[in-house]
Amino acid sequence: MKKQRIATLLCTAALLLCAASPPALAADRSAACYYPVEVESYTAGDFDQPRIRKVYQLSLSDDPAGIPTEDFEEYGMTFHLMEMTRKDEVGVDTQPLTKTITTDSATGDLGEILKQLAPEIEVETEDGYAGVLKLDYNSVQAEVKGYKTSTRTLSASRTYPNLSDADLSLVPKTVTEGGRTLNLADVKWSSAPDMEGEDTVVRYTATASYTGSVSSRHATGYTVKADYTGEVAKTSCEIVTYTAIFGCTDVPYHETDTSTPQDSGLTKTDASQETAPASRNGSAPSTLLSVLGCAGGIPDLFGERFFNSTWRSDVYSGQNPYGESAPQHSAA
């Protein structure tokens, strides 16, 4: 009964140690919230000390406390945080834009129209984009707004001398002027005596007026359309860049002695225990196994010693530990 009670107490102690270890393991296994977008290894200083630069990009709503800043091991060395910088990245969003303008012109001559158009214009959109657009000369077009018909009167005069009589039949009824046909409108006569031999005759001169009209259609005005093209941009700050610099003060390289090692006086078991590195994150599981091993071995040791002491006391007292009387021997 006494041996069973001691074994029960030892098992209870081992279970209490196991129950206390998970919080420590959970604390060591906490994971970082963010991951770096860029990692760079380099050396700095007069002694070429190792450095690791980690770049994180967060939004304005992200909490930078989630950036890992704990010490870590890399290349067999321990790195710790030296500095962290913050930079607000100014993001520029660009997009192409074409704006068509419409204006009026009194003429349809392209040369005159180009004089009326600005070579470039400044624009700003409703969603915040701004920039300068340039005139696309190949896009300029002029369309007639409407037409108007006008009539113009033409006139011409002709003189016909030395007519024998003031007779309209002697006067042409139409004439051509500037490619236009004009009709006889009026005739004015004049006369003068003339000698033909010994006779005196009267000669007539006709001054005829011709009139006509010409109609033409012309544009009342022009509507000019032209495209201005270019690129507009909108600036915004939506990204925050954090740069964490980790440094290591350990000597990056160690010289190794290739000669025969001297006996340090330690046994193989002692040497392995001395040189075995302790893992930072894996120490808890090893300790847990050691505690369980000790908890199982201690009752066995205690039980063996208790049994041996009891058996020896029974032998010395002449009692058989198995419940039988010890044989009696006579003296020789």
Secondary structure, 3 states (H helix, E strand, C coil): CHHHHHHHHHHHHHHHHHHHCHHHHHHHCCCCCCCCCEEEEEEECCCCEEEEEEEEEEECCCCHHHCCCCCEEECCEEEEEEEEEEEEEEEEEEEEEEEEEEEEECCCCHHHHHHHCCCEEEEECCCCCEEEEEEEEEEEEEEEEEEEEEEEEEEEEEEEEEECCCCHHHCCCEEEECCEEEEEEEEEEEEEEEEECCEEEEEEEEEEEEEEEEEEEEEEEEEEEEEEEEEEEEEEEEEEEEEEEEECCCCCCCCCCCCCCCCCCCCHHHHHHHHCCCCCCCHHHHHHHHHHHHHHHHHHHHHHHHHHHHHHHHHHCCECCCCCECCCCCCC
